């Protein structure tokens, strides 16, 4: 039985992975390892800039003979989850804990199907304004990691993660109902990620322009009756709460989907609009706004 987490493995060195990796490194550089494939290894041998400081992470290409990981944080995009599962498999042992920070509400089910429910915590990050541009990551707020023990089989393991986060100075919270919190984050991503990608709007637009807030809210509202059908209670006051959070973020920082569109990368629209559309069909709930958002973002991807 794992008594203490001393080393955290992170896979995904984008804005979120690099941010939390840098915080762990500053606490104790031996406390964090970055997982990647051998093709990406040369890209990071000269380090990565985070808030102007160059970090030389301990880079590891997972192999079957490696020691098993204590905690693996997954910070990749949803479209990379299948290959990520393959990549981390050699490091997952009996006591390994896996914490996914992916957007959406499905990654934990996929991870538990592969590795067992006793290893998977539910979680996400919120309030982080990290931006990756030209190979450098900048953030003014690390936000916090929200996680919990939705599966009964993982009981007791959140405290181990909380301990290492506390030591490293990573902000976190452990809510009573992590599933509700994940649906809350999913609803807000449906609103802010997608509309920001179409409007090319950084966070400051949502803090200062009422019409942007209305558009965000309209997309979010389609999630509320769907969540209710799925056994999760959300309300319009949850949207108001998030708009307050947006006003605390760096006005020039951008959502991950806007960053993807600007960089010409594939977006996570399937995890947001398409997920809402499919759940709407499942429960016979109209989702016209997300249907339009889906089509618009697919056009942006192909441009």
Secondary structure, DSSP 8 states (H G I E B T S, - for coil): -------EEEE--SHHHHHHHHHHHHH-GGGEEEE--HHHHGGGTT-EEETTEEE--EEE---TTS---SEEEE-S-GGGHHHHHHHHGGG--TT-EEEE--SSS-HHHHHHHHH-GGGEEEEEEEEE--EEETTEEE-S-EEEEEEE--SGGGTT-HHHHHHHHHHHT--EE--S-HHHHHHHHHHHHHHHHHHHHHHT--HHHHHH-HHHHHHHHHHHHHHHHHHHHTT----HHHHHHHHHHHTTS-TT---HHHHHHHHT----TTTTHHHHHHHHHHHT---HHHHHHHHHHHHHHH-
